[in-house]
Amino acid sequence: MAGCAPTAVDPVSTPSPTWAAPTPTPTPAGPTLVVDGSAEDNLPLFTEVMQTVAATAQSVEGRAYIDALAGAGFDKSAMEVTYDRTTVDNAADSIQFSVAWEGECLIGQVGPSTPAPTAVVLPALPAGGCLIGETRPIDW
């Protein structure tokens, strides 16, 4: 009868069911575009984009800011930028760029005469637009 005796189960060697923990959904790092938000809600993203471009070799090239802002989701058709070269083809002391947003403007300024890249929210101009004076056509 020895062969009929129940065998003891070794709890250490018995495989236990395995399960995989759910993979967390990654969340974007840093600010994101708030499509239904205000200009103030989108200032953190605008500022981050501006600071990122300002830290590159293209820091005084208006097109670099427009392209980066468009890449972040801002509407290119709502943007303005000043010229980055003077009429005698010198580098501009500073450039400004903007995004019109619900009657307000996200405005950035960078350049050698600007102590640090600066971004603010201001009301749109009474005649429309955000920047005073002649701006560069955004035709690319």
MOHUUR-V435277 format. One record per residue. N is the residue number from 1. PHI is phi in whole degrees, -180 to 180 (* if undefined). PSI is psi in whole degrees, 0 to 359 (none if undefined). D_CENTER is the distance of its C-alpha to the mean C-alpha in whole Angstrom. Layout:
# MOHUUR-V435277
n={N;N}
phi={PHI;PHI}
psi={PSI;PSI}
d_center={D_CENTER;D_CENTER}
This chain:
# MOHUUR-V435277
n={1;2;3;4;5;6;7;8;9;10;11;12;13;14;15;16;17;18;19;20;21;22;23;24;25;26;27;28;29;30;31;32;33;34;35;36;37;38;39;40;41;42;43;44;45;46;47;48;49;50;51;52;53;54;55;56;57;58;59;60;61;62;63;64;65;66;67;68;69;70;71;72;73;74;75;76;77;78;79;80;81;82;83;84;85;86;87;88;89;90;91;92;93;94;95;96;97;98;99;100;101;102;103;104;105;106;107;108;109;110;111;112;113;114;115;116;117;118;119;120;121;122;123;124;125;126;127;128;129;130;131;132;133;134;135;136;137;138;139;140}
phi={*;-62;-73;-94;-73;-65;-92;-75;-93;-84;-65;-75;-92;-78;-66;-103;-62;-110;-142;-102;-67;-62;-78;-66;-76;-66;-108;-63;-85;86;-69;-129;-70;-105;-57;-91;-92;-90;-60;-61;-63;-97;-60;-60;-69;-55;-64;-63;-62;-59;-66;-64;-68;-62;-88;-107;-69;-96;-62;-124;-115;-56;-60;-61;-71;-62;-63;-68;-65;-63;-63;-84;110;-72;-76;-61;-71;-99;-102;-136;-150;-86;-70;-99;-127;-80;-66;-103;67;-92;-65;-67;-68;-158;-128;-124;-146;-150;-132;-75;-147;51;81;-127;-136;-90;-125;-121;-139;-142;139;-59;-88;-101;-56;-156;-54;-127;-132;-143;-111;-133;-65;-64;-68;-55;-85;100;79;-124;-109;-88;93;-76;-117;-80;-65;-98;-118;-115}
psi={357;328;345;357;141;143;143;141;128;110;338;321;353;123;139;153;144;154;151;134;144;142;123;144;124;143;145;140;135;182;153;164;130;91;318;8;183;174;319;321;330;359;320;319;315;314;317;317;314;313;325;313;321;337;5;177;346;25;342;35;112;321;324;321;316;313;319;319;318;320;333;355;356;149;114;327;349;10;155;154;143;168;144;2;145;175;340;19;30;157;139;148;329;158;153;150;154;162;121;136;104;50;4;176;132;121;133;149;133;165;171;329;0;122;325;154;134;135;136;164;127;159;150;155;149;325;1;163;182;330;140;142;187;133;161;137;135;88;26;none}
d_center={78;76;74;73;72;68;66;63;60;58;55;53;53;53;49;47;45;41;38;34;32;29;26;23;20;17;14;11;10;8;7;6;7;11;13;16;15;15;13;14;12;9;9;8;4;6;8;6;5;8;10;9;10;13;14;15;18;17;16;18;17;16;16;13;11;12;11;8;7;9;8;5;8;9;13;14;17;16;15;17;17;20;22;22;26;28;31;33;31;29;26;25;25;21;19;17;15;14;13;16;15;19;21;18;16;13;14;13;16;17;20;23;24;21;22;18;15;15;13;15;16;19;21;22;25;28;28;25;22;20;21;25;27;26;23;22;23;19;22;20}
